[in-house]
Amino acid sequence: MRKQIHKLLATVLSIIMILSVVPTTSYASELCGCGIVGRLGELRAKFPDGKYWNHLANSYHNNDGPYNTCTNENCMNPDSYTDTPCTTHNGFAGVGCYDCNNFDSGIQCFGFANKIFYDVFGVYASQMQKRYDFDNISIGDWIRVNNDSHSAVVIDRSGSNLTVVEANYGTNCMIQWNRTININTVTYYKHASNWSIINEAHSYGEWQTVIEANCVEEGSKKRVCSYCGNTQVEAIPLLEHTWSDWEITTSIYGPEIVRHCKCGIAQFHRLSENCTINNAKENISVIPLQGGNLPETAEVKVEKTKADDKHVTYEIHLENNGVEVQPQMPVLVKLPIPDWFDRDKLNIYRKEADGSRTRLDYIIYGDFAYFETDHFSVYEILEKLCGDINSDNSVNNKDLTRLFKYLSGWDVDPKEEMLDINGDGKVNNKDLTRLFQYLSGWAVDIF
C-alpha cells in the first residue's frame, strides 16, 4: 500500500513539473495585432489611471431621467475625467457636485466599459450579443464579472488571467488599469463584430520621402505605424523631363531642332524636307517630327484671314483626299515671319474653341518661326498679346476680372501695356467693354 502511495505521489509530482514548464499564452502578443493594442494605449493616455470618470454638474439631474439624454458637455461629457470622486454616487447631484458620466445607456463601471469598447471598435457594446464561450475571450472584449455586478474591458490575457481596464471598482468612478482577475469570475462577455478588422489595422503617420524621384529613376517614400513600428514603403513615380528651350543646330543630316533635359537626355528632330508638306502660296510647311509621318496624299490648306502691322492670322488645316484630318502625332509648323515684325517681341498664339488664346513656344531659324502642335486651328503671329493683363499667356475671363479690379481701384498688378484694349491711348471702362465683347465672340478687334 505504501509503495502504491509513493508511486501515486511520484506521478502527481511529475505532472506538476511538466505543467510548470508549459508556457502560458500571452494573448496580447499572439492573438492581438497592433490595432487593438495601439488604440488601448491611446485610451490609457485619454483616461489616466487614478482619475475619475465623472463631471461637474451644472444642473440638477438624475440617471433615470434627463441625465440619459443630456448632451451638453458641461452637464455630461463621457470623453472627460476629473480629479475628484463622485459626490453622491447615486445618480442625483446638484449644481457644483460631481456626478457620474453616461455612455451607451450606462453609468459608472457599465458606462465606462461601454465607452472604452466604443473608442476601440467604433461599435456599441449594447448592440453586441452576450457570449459564454469563455475560452475565446480576447483583448478588447467587454466583460461582465462578479455575478453580473461589475463591467470591464480586457486589455491582456495570460491563460486564465485577464488584465482589465475599469472604473468604479472600490472607489466612486475611479479609473483603474492593469487589475488582474480570473476568467472564472466572468458572467458573460461581448465581442466586437469588427474585431478582426480593427485587430489588423495600423495607424500610419505621414509619408516621408526616402529617395527623391527624378526623370531617370523612381524615388521611394515610407510611413511608419505609430502602434507597432511597421513600415510601409512605396515607389514615387518618375518625374516628367524638364526640357530646355528648343534650339536649332546643324548636323551632317542638315538642320535639327534640339532640346536638353537636366538629366542629360537630349531630344532632337531633323527638319527633313523629304517628308514636308508645303503650302506654296503662303510659304507655310508642316514637318513630321522624328519617327512620325504624314499621308502622301495630304495637303496643307491655309487661309490668311488677317494681316496688318500688328498681327497676321492664319487658319491652317490638313486635308487627305479632300477630308479634313488631324495629325496622329505632334508635328512642326513652319510659319514665315513678316519683315516688319520685331522678333524680340514676337508671340505666336493658337485660338481655342472657346475664343481664348494660348501662347505657343517657338524657335526662329532664318526667316521662319517653328512651333509644335498636335492639332490644327487658327494661329496668330503678334508682336504682343493685347488683353493678357495677368501675364498667363492667354486672354480669357481672368483678364476681364483683373481689368475690372484695376479700374475699381483694387491693389492689383496688371501688365500695363496690355490695358489699352481698344487702342485709343486711354485706359477706362471702354476697354472693359471691348474686352467683354471680344471674349463674348463679337466681331471686334483688340489692340
Secondary structure, DSSP 8 states (H G I E B T S, - for coil): -HHHHHHHHHHHHHHHHHHHHS---BHHHHT--HHHHHHHHHHHHHS-TT-BSEEE-SS-B-TTTHHHH---TTT--TT--BSS--SS-SS-B-TT-EEE-EETTEEHHHHHHHHHHHHHHSS-GGGS--B--GGG--TT-EEEETTTTEEEEEEEEETTEEEEEEE-SSSTTBEEEEEEEEGGGEEEEE--TTHHHHHH---B---EEEE---SSS-EEEEEEBTTT--EEEEEE------B---EEEEETTEEEEEEEBTTS-EEEEE--GGG-EEETTTTEEEEE-TT----TTEEEEEEEEEESSSEEEEEEEEEETTEEE--SS-EEEEEE--TTS-GGG-EEEEE-TTS-EEEE-EEEETTEEEEEESS--EEEEESS-TT-TTSSS--SHHHHHHHHHHHTT------GGG--TTSSS--SHHHHHHHHHHHTT-S----
